[in-house]
Amino acid sequence: MNYLGLVLCMCVGALGGKYSREVNEQKASVDGKNPVEFRIAKLNQVWEKAVRMQMPPVRQAELHSDLKIQEKDELQWKKLKAEGLDENGEREAKLRRNFNVILAKYGMDGKKDTRTMENNNLKDHDIREGDIFEEPRLDKLWNKAKSSGKFSEDELQSLRREFQHHKDKIHEYNILMDTVSRTEEIHKNVISPLEGDVKEHAVHQKHSELKQKMRDLNQGFERLRKISHEGFSDDDSEFREPRVIELWDMARRSNLSEDELDSLKEELKHFETKVEKHQHYQEQLELSHQKLKHVEALGDQDHILRNKEKYNSLSEKTREMGYKMKKHMQDLTNKISRDGLPHNEL
């Protein structure tokens, strides 16, 4: 195992261990020549590995945003810990889980990604022409909706985004389930009784989240089924982006008052604009990357320099906007959870 793999295993594997400032905070270089990307060592090591792997630009920007959110949450936790809060280690366990999920999501957990995008029947399901989601129930529903004649081209595009979002949520659920399985495997080998209590709590927390995510998946699929059969209603035209639609449905299921819902609706409209702007920058980043590769193949150094500057600028802007969007989504989710019914993070 290489050095990075060893460090990541140390960070992820020991559920009973402590996050110490000495081990986890990355020290910036004294001369400033090699500035670190993240203040926390293990996050910086993951980022450096992603750069070495030459991860596709949009995916790399997404990873950067996820790591920035993780950094923010870990630094906040350190302040709480210093104040004597989080005595039962619940927040600490959640941070470890989130870090595990990031590693798995981007294929950096050291194992081949055998998590399927779908249910246990996938191995019995032959991918056919027109099966764009590689998930039998989704593909069947999508093909029916597409051939029904109920939807305009714009509506089909909106519906397709919702189907893709649901597919992504299934993948997230499978990643979390895989993390729970590994946690329980560690739990079986516990020696210390005290350590066992901590791990039992961590496993219980993950099971609770799995149940909530499964409820979300069932509600999401029911929405897709209803729209596919009946078409879009007036209520369905409030928002276009799946993440915003999901937040709005979550809010309507909560016990928020009409005034609170009206206020939230306005905030969600602003958030949707932010999501769309971020998607635009992602598209521009991908185009810029393709152009840079083309120019590099031609070998004109002046053109390469100009395109590289544009690409680096777009990359930085896309990362920054991705972080702001994800933080805003985190804030909205917490706000709905706090003021409405209890709900885990999306």
MARPA-669125 format. One record per residue (C-alpha): residue in three letters; residue number from 1; x, y, z. Coordinates in pm, 1 decimal. Example, Ala and Ser with C-alpha at 12.3 -4.5 7.8 and 13.67 -1.06 7.14 Angstrom:
% residues 2
<node aa="ALA" i="1" px="1230.0" py="-450.0" pz="780.0"/>
<node aa="SER" i="2" px="1367.0" py="-106.0" pz="714.0"/>
***
This chain:
% residues 346
<node aa="MET" i="1" px="0.0" py="0.0" pz="0.0"/>
<node aa="ASN" i="2" px="136.6" py="342.8" pz="-93.7"/>
<node aa="TYR" i="3" px="171.5" py="633.7" pz="147.4"/>
<node aa="LEU" i="4" px="-152.3" py="804.9" pz="46.2"/>
<node aa="GLY" i="5" px="-349.9" py="482.3" pz="71.0"/>
<node aa="LEU" i="6" px="-208.7" py="425.6" pz="420.4"/>
<node aa="VAL" i="7" px="-300.0" py="777.8" pz="531.2"/>
<node aa="LEU" i="8" px="-653.9" py="749.4" pz="392.2"/>
<node aa="CYS" i="9" px="-703.7" py="413.8" pz="560.5"/>
<node aa="MET" i="10" px="-586.1" py="562.7" pz="890.6"/>
<node aa="CYS" i="11" px="-829.9" py="850.8" pz="847.9"/>
<node aa="VAL" i="12" px="-1126.4" py="636.0" pz="749.0"/>
<node aa="GLY" i="13" px="-1078.6" py="307.5" pz="926.7"/>
<node aa="ALA" i="14" px="-1048.3" py="389.6" pz="1295.3"/>
<node aa="LEU" i="15" px="-1404.0" py="473.6" pz="1400.1"/>
<node aa="GLY" i="16" px="-1303.2" py="522.1" pz="1761.0"/>
<node aa="GLY" i="17" px="-1008.6" py="751.4" pz="1686.0"/>
<node aa="LYS" i="18" px="-993.0" py="1128.3" pz="1744.2"/>
<node aa="TYR" i="19" px="-948.0" py="1413.6" pz="1500.0"/>
<node aa="SER" i="20" px="-647.4" py="1595.7" pz="1642.8"/>
<node aa="ARG" i="21" px="-519.2" py="1930.7" pz="1524.2"/>
<node aa="GLU" i="22" px="-165.1" py="1795.4" pz="1503.7"/>
<node aa="VAL" i="23" px="-258.4" py="1507.0" pz="1274.9"/>
<node aa="ASN" i="24" px="-531.6" py="1657.8" pz="1058.4"/>
<node aa="GLU" i="25" px="-454.8" py="2025.0" pz="1001.0"/>
<node aa="GLN" i="26" px="-232.3" py="2092.3" pz="703.7"/>
<node aa="LYS" i="27" px="44.3" py="2343.8" pz="765.9"/>
<node aa="ALA" i="28" px="89.3" py="2599.6" pz="488.7"/>
<node aa="SER" i="29" px="439.4" py="2636.2" pz="349.5"/>
<node aa="VAL" i="30" px="652.2" py="2901.8" pz="516.5"/>
<node aa="ASP" i="31" px="775.5" py="3055.9" pz="189.8"/>
<node aa="GLY" i="32" px="428.9" py="3044.3" pz="28.9"/>
<node aa="LYS" i="33" px="565.2" py="2873.4" pz="-283.6"/>
<node aa="ASN" i="34" px="356.0" py="2560.0" pz="-235.1"/>
<node aa="PRO" i="35" px="25.1" py="2681.5" pz="-91.7"/>
<node aa="VAL" i="36" px="-203.2" py="2401.2" pz="20.3"/>
<node aa="GLU" i="37" px="-555.4" py="2375.1" pz="-118.3"/>
<node aa="PHE" i="38" px="-716.6" py="2265.9" pz="210.1"/>
<node aa="ARG" i="39" px="-639.4" py="2331.2" pz="575.8"/>
<node aa="ILE" i="40" px="-702.1" py="1968.0" pz="671.6"/>
<node aa="ALA" i="41" px="-429.1" py="1723.3" pz="571.9"/>
<node aa="LYS" i="42" px="-639.2" py="1426.2" pz="465.4"/>
<node aa="LEU" i="43" px="-856.3" py="1646.1" pz="241.0"/>
<node aa="ASN" i="44" px="-546.2" py="1793.4" pz="81.6"/>
<node aa="GLN" i="45" px="-410.0" py="1443.6" pz="17.6"/>
<node aa="VAL" i="46" px="-735.4" py="1337.8" pz="-151.9"/>
<node aa="TRP" i="47" px="-725.6" py="1649.4" pz="-369.4"/>
<node aa="GLU" i="48" px="-361.2" py="1595.4" pz="-468.8"/>
<node aa="LYS" i="49" px="-442.6" py="1235.5" pz="-564.2"/>
<node aa="ALA" i="50" px="-737.5" py="1354.5" pz="-778.2"/>
<node aa="VAL" i="51" px="-508.1" py="1598.4" pz="-961.0"/>
<node aa="ARG" i="52" px="-252.0" py="1322.0" pz="-1022.5"/>
<node aa="MET" i="53" px="-529.6" py="1094.1" pz="-1151.0"/>
<node aa="GLN" i="54" px="-621.7" py="1364.2" pz="-1404.8"/>
<node aa="MET" i="55" px="-986.6" py="1335.7" pz="-1310.0"/>
<node aa="PRO" i="56" px="-1219.1" py="1492.3" pz="-1573.2"/>
<node aa="PRO" i="57" px="-1247.3" py="1870.1" pz="-1511.2"/>
<node aa="VAL" i="58" px="-1618.2" py="1890.5" pz="-1418.2"/>
<node aa="ARG" i="59" px="-1589.3" py="1589.5" pz="-1185.4"/>
<node aa="GLN" i="60" px="-1273.7" py="1734.2" pz="-1032.5"/>
<node aa="ALA" i="61" px="-1453.6" py="2064.2" pz="-970.3"/>
<node aa="GLU" i="62" px="-1738.7" py="1871.6" pz="-803.3"/>
<node aa="LEU" i="63" px="-1490.5" py="1688.0" pz="-580.6"/>
<node aa="HIS" i="64" px="-1331.4" py="2019.9" pz="-483.8"/>
<node aa="SER" i="65" px="-1672.2" py="2158.9" pz="-380.9"/>
<node aa="ASP" i="66" px="-1750.0" py="1846.9" pz="-175.7"/>
<node aa="LEU" i="67" px="-1411.3" py="1867.2" pz="-2.6"/>
<node aa="LYS" i="68" px="-1468.0" py="2236.8" pz="77.5"/>
<node aa="ILE" i="69" px="-1802.0" py="2150.1" pz="239.7"/>
<node aa="GLN" i="70" px="-1631.2" py="1870.2" pz="434.9"/>
<node aa="GLU" i="71" px="-1356.9" py="2111.7" pz="545.0"/>
<node aa="LYS" i="72" px="-1611.5" py="2368.3" pz="662.2"/>
<node aa="ASP" i="73" px="-1802.7" py="2103.9" pz="861.3"/>
<node aa="GLU" i="74" px="-1487.1" py="1957.9" pz="1018.3"/>
<node aa="LEU" i="75" px="-1354.2" py="2299.2" pz="1126.6"/>
<node aa="GLN" i="76" px="-1694.0" py="2381.3" pz="1278.5"/>
<node aa="TRP" i="77" px="-1689.0" py="2047.4" pz="1460.5"/>
<node aa="LYS" i="78" px="-1343.1" py="2122.8" pz="1604.1"/>
<node aa="LYS" i="79" px="-1477.7" py="2443.5" pz="1759.6"/>
<node aa="LEU" i="80" px="-1771.7" py="2254.0" pz="1909.6"/>
<node aa="LYS" i="81" px="-1537.3" py="1985.9" pz="2040.2"/>
<node aa="ALA" i="82" px="-1317.4" py="2249.4" pz="2203.8"/>
<node aa="GLU" i="83" px="-1626.4" py="2383.8" pz="2378.8"/>
<node aa="GLY" i="84" px="-1705.1" py="2040.4" pz="2520.7"/>
<node aa="LEU" i="85" px="-1996.0" py="1968.5" pz="2286.9"/>
<node aa="ASP" i="86" px="-2058.3" py="1650.4" pz="2085.8"/>
<node aa="GLU" i="87" px="-1992.9" py="1433.6" pz="2391.7"/>
<node aa="ASN" i="88" px="-2158.2" py="1127.4" pz="2237.2"/>
<node aa="GLY" i="89" px="-1948.0" py="1161.4" pz="1921.4"/>
<node aa="GLU" i="90" px="-2252.5" py="1179.8" pz="1693.2"/>
<node aa="ARG" i="91" px="-2118.8" py="1468.0" pz="1481.7"/>
<node aa="GLU" i="92" px="-1776.0" py="1308.2" pz="1464.2"/>
<node aa="ALA" i="93" px="-1927.9" py="982.5" pz="1335.9"/>
<node aa="LYS" i="94" px="-2127.0" py="1175.5" pz="1075.9"/>
<node aa="LEU" i="95" px="-1813.3" py="1353.2" pz="954.8"/>
<node aa="ARG" i="96" px="-1636.9" py="1020.6" pz="908.7"/>
<node aa="ARG" i="97" px="-1935.5" py="884.2" pz="721.6"/>
<node aa="ASN" i="98" px="-1941.4" py="1187.9" pz="491.4"/>
<node aa="PHE" i="99" px="-1569.6" py="1148.5" pz="422.0"/>
<node aa="ASN" i="100" px="-1621.6" py="778.0" pz="341.5"/>
<node aa="VAL" i="101" px="-1902.2" py="870.3" pz="102.1"/>
<node aa="ILE" i="102" px="-1683.6" py="1128.4" pz="-78.1"/>
<node aa="LEU" i="103" px="-1407.3" py="872.1" pz="-128.2"/>
<node aa="ALA" i="104" px="-1653.0" py="613.5" pz="-260.9"/>
<node aa="LYS" i="105" px="-1841.3" py="863.3" pz="-477.0"/>
<node aa="TYR" i="106" px="-1525.0" py="958.3" pz="-666.4"/>
<node aa="GLY" i="107" px="-1374.8" py="608.6" pz="-679.4"/>
<node aa="MET" i="108" px="-1097.6" py="692.0" pz="-430.8"/>
<node aa="ASP" i="109" px="-1180.3" py="442.4" pz="-156.7"/>
<node aa="GLY" i="110" px="-930.9" py="188.4" pz="-287.8"/>
<node aa="LYS" i="111" px="-1186.9" py="-60.7" pz="-412.4"/>
<node aa="LYS" i="112" px="-1334.2" py="-135.7" pz="-751.1"/>
<node aa="ASP" i="113" px="-1677.8" py="22.3" pz="-784.0"/>
<node aa="THR" i="114" px="-1910.0" py="-276.1" pz="-790.9"/>
<node aa="ARG" i="115" px="-2202.6" py="-75.0" pz="-654.1"/>
<node aa="THR" i="116" px="-2475.1" py="-93.7" pz="-915.0"/>
<node aa="MET" i="117" px="-2695.7" py="201.0" pz="-1000.4"/>
<node aa="GLU" i="118" px="-2997.1" py="-6.6" pz="-932.2"/>
<node aa="ASN" i="119" px="-3177.2" py="-290.0" pz="-756.4"/>
<node aa="ASN" i="120" px="-3069.6" py="-649.9" pz="-710.3"/>
<node aa="ASN" i="121" px="-3230.1" py="-756.4" pz="-1038.9"/>
<node aa="LEU" i="122" px="-2973.4" py="-569.7" pz="-1249.4"/>
<node aa="LYS" i="123" px="-2767.6" py="-879.3" pz="-1314.3"/>
<node aa="ASP" i="124" px="-3077.1" py="-1037.4" pz="-1472.7"/>
<node aa="HIS" i="125" px="-3146.9" py="-726.7" pz="-1680.0"/>
<node aa="ASP" i="126" px="-2999.9" py="-700.8" pz="-2029.4"/>
<node aa="ILE" i="127" px="-2927.2" py="-343.8" pz="-2134.1"/>
<node aa="ARG" i="128" px="-3136.1" py="-275.7" pz="-2444.5"/>
<node aa="GLU" i="129" px="-3142.6" py="10.1" pz="-2687.9"/>
<node aa="GLY" i="130" px="-3335.3" py="295.8" pz="-2527.5"/>
<node aa="ASP" i="131" px="-3240.9" py="191.4" pz="-2172.2"/>
<node aa="ILE" i="132" px="-3056.5" py="512.9" pz="-2091.1"/>
<node aa="PHE" i="133" px="-3075.0" py="489.7" pz="-1710.5"/>
<node aa="GLU" i="134" px="-2958.0" py="126.3" pz="-1673.4"/>
<node aa="GLU" i="135" px="-3229.1" py="74.9" pz="-1410.8"/>
<node aa="PRO" i="136" px="-3525.1" py="-142.0" pz="-1517.6"/>
<node aa="ARG" i="137" px="-3804.4" py="47.0" pz="-1340.5"/>
<node aa="LEU" i="138" px="-3673.4" py="386.6" pz="-1450.4"/>
<node aa="ASP" i="139" px="-3615.0" py="277.9" pz="-1811.5"/>
<node aa="LYS" i="140" px="-3961.7" py="120.6" pz="-1838.2"/>
<node aa="LEU" i="141" px="-4126.6" py="432.5" pz="-1696.5"/>
<node aa="TRP" i="142" px="-3917.2" py="668.6" pz="-1912.3"/>
<node aa="ASN" i="143" px="-3991.4" py="481.6" pz="-2235.4"/>
<node aa="LYS" i="144" px="-4362.9" py="486.9" pz="-2159.4"/>
<node aa="ALA" i="145" px="-4356.6" py="859.9" pz="-2083.7"/>
<node aa="LYS" i="146" px="-4151.8" py="937.9" pz="-2395.3"/>
<node aa="SER" i="147" px="-4390.4" py="752.5" pz="-2625.3"/>
<node aa="SER" i="148" px="-4711.5" py="870.6" pz="-2455.2"/>
<node aa="GLY" i="149" px="-4740.1" py="1199.0" pz="-2645.8"/>
<node aa="LYS" i="150" px="-4826.2" py="1382.9" pz="-2322.4"/>
<node aa="PHE" i="151" px="-4507.3" py="1588.1" pz="-2311.2"/>
<node aa="SER" i="152" px="-4356.0" py="1868.8" pz="-2515.8"/>
<node aa="GLU" i="153" px="-3982.3" py="1861.7" pz="-2592.0"/>
<node aa="ASP" i="154" px="-3912.3" py="2104.4" pz="-2303.9"/>
<node aa="GLU" i="155" px="-4120.7" py="1894.9" pz="-2064.4"/>
<node aa="LEU" i="156" px="-3938.3" py="1578.8" pz="-2173.1"/>
<node aa="GLN" i="157" px="-3605.1" py="1750.0" pz="-2100.4"/>
<node aa="SER" i="158" px="-3729.0" py="1848.2" pz="-1752.2"/>
<node aa="LEU" i="159" px="-3860.6" py="1496.6" pz="-1690.4"/>
<node aa="ARG" i="160" px="-3533.2" py="1343.0" pz="-1807.5"/>
<node aa="ARG" i="161" px="-3341.3" py="1559.2" pz="-1556.6"/>
<node aa="GLU" i="162" px="-3568.8" py="1429.1" pz="-1280.2"/>
<node aa="PHE" i="163" px="-3510.5" py="1067.9" pz="-1390.7"/>
<node aa="GLN" i="164" px="-3132.9" py="1126.7" pz="-1395.4"/>
<node aa="HIS" i="165" px="-3148.9" py="1283.5" pz="-1048.2"/>
<node aa="HIS" i="166" px="-3337.3" py="978.8" pz="-920.4"/>
<node aa="LYS" i="167" px="-3074.0" py="749.2" pz="-1071.4"/>
<node aa="ASP" i="168" px="-2803.6" py="952.4" pz="-891.9"/>
<node aa="LYS" i="169" px="-2996.5" py="921.7" pz="-563.7"/>
<node aa="ILE" i="170" px="-3007.0" py="541.9" pz="-606.5"/>
<node aa="HIS" i="171" px="-2628.2" py="545.4" pz="-652.8"/>
<node aa="GLU" i="172" px="-2585.7" py="758.3" pz="-337.2"/>
<node aa="TYR" i="173" px="-2804.8" py="515.4" pz="-143.7"/>
<node aa="ASN" i="174" px="-2594.4" py="219.5" pz="-261.6"/>
<node aa="ILE" i="175" px="-2274.7" py="399.0" pz="-157.5"/>
<node aa="LEU" i="176" px="-2418.1" py="465.2" pz="189.9"/>
<node aa="MET" i="177" px="-2539.4" py="105.8" pz="220.1"/>
<node aa="ASP" i="178" px="-2190.1" py="-15.0" pz="127.6"/>
<node aa="THR" i="179" px="-2042.6" py="215.2" pz="395.0"/>
<node aa="VAL" i="180" px="-2284.4" py="72.7" pz="654.2"/>
<node aa="SER" i="181" px="-2186.3" py="-282.4" pz="559.5"/>
<node aa="ARG" i="182" px="-1817.9" py="-203.5" pz="610.5"/>
<node aa="THR" i="183" px="-1889.9" py="-28.2" pz="941.5"/>
<node aa="GLU" i="184" px="-2079.0" py="-332.8" pz="1067.4"/>
<node aa="GLU" i="185" px="-1790.6" py="-555.9" pz="956.3"/>
<node aa="ILE" i="186" px="-1557.1" py="-348.6" pz="1178.1"/>
<node aa="HIS" i="187" px="-1817.5" py="-356.6" pz="1456.5"/>
<node aa="LYS" i="188" px="-1809.0" py="-738.9" pz="1462.2"/>
<node aa="ASN" i="189" px="-1437.7" py="-729.4" pz="1551.2"/>
<node aa="VAL" i="190" px="-1465.8" py="-487.3" pz="1845.1"/>
<node aa="ILE" i="191" px="-1253.9" py="-569.2" pz="2150.3"/>
<node aa="SER" i="192" px="-1306.6" py="-270.3" pz="2380.8"/>
<node aa="PRO" i="193" px="-1661.1" py="-249.5" pz="2530.3"/>
<node aa="LEU" i="194" px="-1644.5" py="133.5" pz="2529.5"/>
<node aa="GLU" i="195" px="-1536.0" py="133.6" pz="2166.9"/>
<node aa="GLY" i="196" px="-1825.2" py="-101.2" pz="2096.7"/>
<node aa="ASP" i="197" px="-2078.3" py="148.3" pz="2234.3"/>
<node aa="VAL" i="198" px="-1940.7" py="419.6" pz="2006.6"/>
<node aa="LYS" i="199" px="-1951.8" py="192.7" pz="1702.7"/>
<node aa="GLU" i="200" px="-2301.9" py="66.3" pz="1788.5"/>
<node aa="HIS" i="201" px="-2419.9" py="427.0" pz="1792.8"/>
<node aa="ALA" i="202" px="-2250.5" py="497.4" pz="1459.4"/>
<node aa="VAL" i="203" px="-2414.4" py="193.4" pz="1298.9"/>
<node aa="HIS" i="204" px="-2755.2" py="293.4" pz="1437.7"/>
<node aa="GLN" i="205" px="-2716.6" py="644.0" pz="1294.7"/>
<node aa="LYS" i="206" px="-2633.3" py="503.5" pz="952.2"/>
<node aa="HIS" i="207" px="-2930.0" py="264.4" pz="960.9"/>
<node aa="SER" i="208" px="-3159.8" py="557.6" pz="1042.7"/>
<node aa="GLU" i="209" px="-3026.8" py="751.2" pz="746.8"/>
<node aa="LEU" i="210" px="-3059.7" py="450.6" pz="517.7"/>
<node aa="LYS" i="211" px="-3427.8" py="420.9" pz="614.1"/>
<node aa="GLN" i="212" px="-3482.3" py="792.3" pz="548.2"/>
<node aa="LYS" i="213" px="-3305.4" py="776.5" pz="213.6"/>
<node aa="MET" i="214" px="-3515.1" py="475.4" pz="113.0"/>
<node aa="ARG" i="215" px="-3831.4" py="670.1" pz="201.9"/>
<node aa="ASP" i="216" px="-3701.6" py="959.4" pz="-11.6"/>
<node aa="LEU" i="217" px="-3634.9" py="720.5" pz="-301.4"/>
<node aa="ASN" i="218" px="-3984.4" py="572.5" pz="-277.7"/>
<node aa="GLN" i="219" px="-4144.1" py="918.4" pz="-268.5"/>
<node aa="GLY" i="220" px="-3925.4" py="1030.1" pz="-559.4"/>
<node aa="PHE" i="221" px="-4020.4" py="728.1" pz="-769.8"/>
<node aa="GLU" i="222" px="-4387.9" py="777.8" pz="-689.7"/>
<node aa="ARG" i="223" px="-4360.5" py="1136.6" pz="-814.8"/>
<node aa="LEU" i="224" px="-4197.9" py="1015.8" pz="-1140.2"/>
<node aa="ARG" i="225" px="-4465.4" py="748.6" pz="-1182.7"/>
<node aa="LYS" i="226" px="-4745.7" py="1002.5" pz="-1129.0"/>
<node aa="ILE" i="227" px="-4600.0" py="1257.1" pz="-1375.0"/>
<node aa="SER" i="228" px="-4524.5" py="987.8" pz="-1633.5"/>
<node aa="HIS" i="229" px="-4885.8" py="868.2" pz="-1629.2"/>
<node aa="GLU" i="230" px="-5070.5" py="1197.9" pz="-1580.9"/>
<node aa="GLY" i="231" px="-4833.5" py="1461.2" pz="-1720.3"/>
<node aa="PHE" i="232" px="-4713.9" py="1775.9" pz="-1539.0"/>
<node aa="SER" i="233" px="-4971.1" py="1956.4" pz="-1323.3"/>
<node aa="ASP" i="234" px="-4971.0" py="2326.7" pz="-1228.5"/>
<node aa="ASP" i="235" px="-4800.9" py="2236.5" pz="-899.1"/>
<node aa="ASP" i="236" px="-4522.9" py="2060.9" pz="-1090.2"/>
<node aa="SER" i="237" px="-4437.2" py="2377.9" pz="-1284.5"/>
<node aa="GLU" i="238" px="-4316.0" py="2570.0" pz="-978.0"/>
<node aa="PHE" i="239" px="-3952.8" py="2464.0" pz="-1034.7"/>
<node aa="ARG" i="240" px="-3743.4" py="2299.7" pz="-1305.9"/>
<node aa="GLU" i="241" px="-3434.0" py="2168.1" pz="-1125.7"/>
<node aa="PRO" i="242" px="-3466.5" py="1825.9" pz="-954.1"/>
<node aa="ARG" i="243" px="-3275.3" py="1928.8" pz="-639.7"/>
<node aa="VAL" i="244" px="-3501.3" py="2231.3" pz="-597.2"/>
<node aa="ILE" i="245" px="-3813.9" py="2023.6" pz="-664.6"/>
<node aa="GLU" i="246" px="-3697.9" py="1778.1" pz="-397.8"/>
<node aa="LEU" i="247" px="-3648.0" py="2056.5" pz="-142.5"/>
<node aa="TRP" i="248" px="-3988.5" py="2204.1" pz="-225.2"/>
<node aa="ASP" i="249" px="-4162.3" py="1865.0" pz="-187.3"/>
<node aa="MET" i="250" px="-3979.9" py="1816.3" pz="141.0"/>
<node aa="ALA" i="251" px="-4101.2" py="2158.6" pz="262.1"/>
<node aa="ARG" i="252" px="-4461.5" py="2088.2" pz="161.0"/>
<node aa="ARG" i="253" px="-4455.0" py="1763.7" pz="359.2"/>
<node aa="SER" i="254" px="-4333.4" py="1953.4" pz="665.9"/>
<node aa="ASN" i="255" px="-4540.6" py="2151.5" pz="915.2"/>
<node aa="LEU" i="256" px="-4432.1" py="2494.5" pz="786.4"/>
<node aa="SER" i="257" px="-4701.7" py="2762.7" pz="780.7"/>
<node aa="GLU" i="258" px="-4832.0" py="2913.8" pz="454.7"/>
<node aa="ASP" i="259" px="-4631.1" py="3232.5" pz="516.1"/>
<node aa="GLU" i="260" px="-4315.7" py="3029.4" pz="579.3"/>
<node aa="LEU" i="261" px="-4375.9" py="2826.6" pz="261.9"/>
<node aa="ASP" i="262" px="-4425.0" py="3145.9" pz="57.3"/>
<node aa="SER" i="263" px="-4099.0" py="3286.5" pz="193.6"/>
<node aa="LEU" i="264" px="-3918.4" py="2958.2" pz="125.8"/>
<node aa="LYS" i="265" px="-4056.5" py="2945.9" pz="-227.9"/>
<node aa="GLU" i="266" px="-3891.5" py="3280.5" pz="-306.7"/>
<node aa="GLU" i="267" px="-3561.8" py="3161.7" pz="-160.2"/>
<node aa="LEU" i="268" px="-3583.8" py="2840.9" pz="-366.9"/>
<node aa="LYS" i="269" px="-3632.2" py="3047.0" pz="-684.0"/>
<node aa="HIS" i="270" px="-3305.5" py="3228.2" pz="-608.8"/>
<node aa="PHE" i="271" px="-3139.3" py="2895.1" pz="-535.2"/>
<node aa="GLU" i="272" px="-3263.7" py="2748.9" pz="-864.6"/>
<node aa="THR" i="273" px="-3103.5" py="3039.9" pz="-1051.2"/>
<node aa="LYS" i="274" px="-2777.9" py="2960.6" pz="-871.1"/>
<node aa="VAL" i="275" px="-2803.5" py="2590.4" pz="-970.0"/>
<node aa="GLU" i="276" px="-2864.7" py="2679.9" pz="-1335.9"/>
<node aa="LYS" i="277" px="-2574.6" py="2924.5" pz="-1337.2"/>
<node aa="HIS" i="278" px="-2345.3" py="2657.6" pz="-1192.4"/>
<node aa="GLN" i="279" px="-2456.4" py="2410.6" pz="-1461.7"/>
<node aa="HIS" i="280" px="-2378.4" py="2672.8" pz="-1728.7"/>
<node aa="TYR" i="281" px="-2025.4" py="2712.8" pz="-1592.0"/>
<node aa="GLN" i="282" px="-1981.1" py="2334.7" pz="-1586.4"/>
<node aa="GLU" i="283" px="-2072.3" py="2320.2" pz="-1955.7"/>
<node aa="GLN" i="284" px="-1832.3" py="2606.0" pz="-2034.8"/>
<node aa="LEU" i="285" px="-1555.3" py="2434.1" pz="-1837.8"/>
<node aa="GLU" i="286" px="-1599.8" py="2112.6" pz="-2037.3"/>
<node aa="LEU" i="287" px="-1590.8" py="2305.5" pz="-2366.6"/>
<node aa="SER" i="288" px="-1282.4" py="2499.2" pz="-2253.3"/>
<node aa="HIS" i="289" px="-1107.7" py="2172.6" pz="-2163.4"/>
<node aa="GLN" i="290" px="-1182.6" py="2023.1" pz="-2505.6"/>
<node aa="LYS" i="291" px="-1053.3" py="2336.9" pz="-2678.4"/>
<node aa="LEU" i="292" px="-736.6" py="2335.9" pz="-2467.9"/>
<node aa="LYS" i="293" px="-666.3" py="1972.9" pz="-2563.9"/>
<node aa="HIS" i="294" px="-715.6" py="2062.8" pz="-2930.1"/>
<node aa="VAL" i="295" px="-480.0" py="2363.7" pz="-2909.0"/>
<node aa="GLU" i="296" px="-217.2" py="2159.3" pz="-2721.0"/>
<node aa="ALA" i="297" px="-223.0" py="1904.5" pz="-3004.6"/>
<node aa="LEU" i="298" px="-145.7" py="2183.8" pz="-3253.8"/>
<node aa="GLY" i="299" px="152.5" py="2298.2" pz="-3044.3"/>
<node aa="ASP" i="300" px="109.3" py="2678.8" pz="-3073.0"/>
<node aa="GLN" i="301" px="252.1" py="2800.7" pz="-2740.2"/>
<node aa="ASP" i="302" px="78.8" py="3141.6" pz="-2745.6"/>
<node aa="HIS" i="303" px="-259.2" py="2980.8" pz="-2808.6"/>
<node aa="ILE" i="304" px="-189.1" py="2717.7" pz="-2543.1"/>
<node aa="LEU" i="305" px="-105.9" py="2984.8" pz="-2284.1"/>
<node aa="ARG" i="306" px="-419.0" py="3189.3" pz="-2358.3"/>
<node aa="ASN" i="307" px="-647.2" py="2884.9" pz="-2350.0"/>
<node aa="LYS" i="308" px="-484.1" py="2751.0" pz="-2034.0"/>
<node aa="GLU" i="309" px="-543.7" py="3083.7" pz="-1856.5"/>
<node aa="LYS" i="310" px="-909.2" py="3080.0" pz="-1962.2"/>
<node aa="TYR" i="311" px="-946.4" py="2715.5" pz="-1856.8"/>
<node aa="ASN" i="312" px="-785.8" py="2775.6" pz="-1514.0"/>
<node aa="SER" i="313" px="-1008.1" py="3078.1" pz="-1456.1"/>
<node aa="LEU" i="314" px="-1323.1" py="2884.0" pz="-1549.4"/>
<node aa="SER" i="315" px="-1213.4" py="2591.1" pz="-1333.7"/>
<node aa="GLU" i="316" px="-1166.7" py="2812.8" pz="-1027.9"/>
<node aa="LYS" i="317" px="-1500.3" py="2988.6" pz="-1087.0"/>
<node aa="THR" i="318" px="-1683.9" py="2656.3" pz="-1129.2"/>
<node aa="ARG" i="319" px="-1536.0" py="2522.3" pz="-802.6"/>
<node aa="GLU" i="320" px="-1628.4" py="2840.0" pz="-617.6"/>
<node aa="MET" i="321" px="-1984.6" py="2839.3" pz="-750.8"/>
<node aa="GLY" i="322" px="-2020.2" py="2467.8" pz="-677.2"/>
<node aa="TYR" i="323" px="-1922.0" py="2524.7" pz="-313.7"/>
<node aa="LYS" i="324" px="-2163.4" py="2816.6" pz="-274.9"/>
<node aa="MET" i="325" px="-2446.0" py="2617.1" pz="-432.1"/>
<node aa="LYS" i="326" px="-2384.9" py="2311.5" pz="-212.3"/>
<node aa="LYS" i="327" px="-2356.5" py="2524.2" pz="100.0"/>
<node aa="HIS" i="328" px="-2682.7" py="2699.4" pz="11.4"/>
<node aa="MET" i="329" px="-2850.0" py="2360.6" pz="-38.5"/>
<node aa="GLN" i="330" px="-2712.5" py="2241.2" pz="295.6"/>
<node aa="ASP" i="331" px="-2849.0" py="2556.0" pz="464.4"/>
<node aa="LEU" i="332" px="-3191.3" py="2516.4" pz="301.9"/>
<node aa="THR" i="333" px="-3211.5" py="2149.2" pz="399.1"/>
<node aa="ASN" i="334" px="-3117.4" py="2228.3" pz="759.2"/>
<node aa="LYS" i="335" px="-3367.4" py="2513.7" pz="768.2"/>
<node aa="ILE" i="336" px="-3653.3" py="2291.4" pz="650.4"/>
<node aa="SER" i="337" px="-3543.8" py="2015.0" pz="891.8"/>
<node aa="ARG" i="338" px="-3522.1" py="2256.1" pz="1184.4"/>
<node aa="ASP" i="339" px="-3848.8" py="2441.3" pz="1121.0"/>
<node aa="GLY" i="340" px="-4046.1" py="2150.7" pz="980.4"/>
<node aa="LEU" i="341" px="-4038.4" py="1775.9" pz="1024.8"/>
<node aa="PRO" i="342" px="-3707.9" py="1607.2" pz="1121.9"/>
<node aa="HIS" i="343" px="-3520.4" py="1503.9" pz="808.5"/>
<node aa="ASN" i="344" px="-3168.7" py="1394.7" pz="730.3"/>
<node aa="GLU" i="345" px="-2948.6" py="1585.8" pz="487.4"/>
<node aa="LEU" i="346" px="-3012.4" py="1522.0" pz="119.3"/>
***
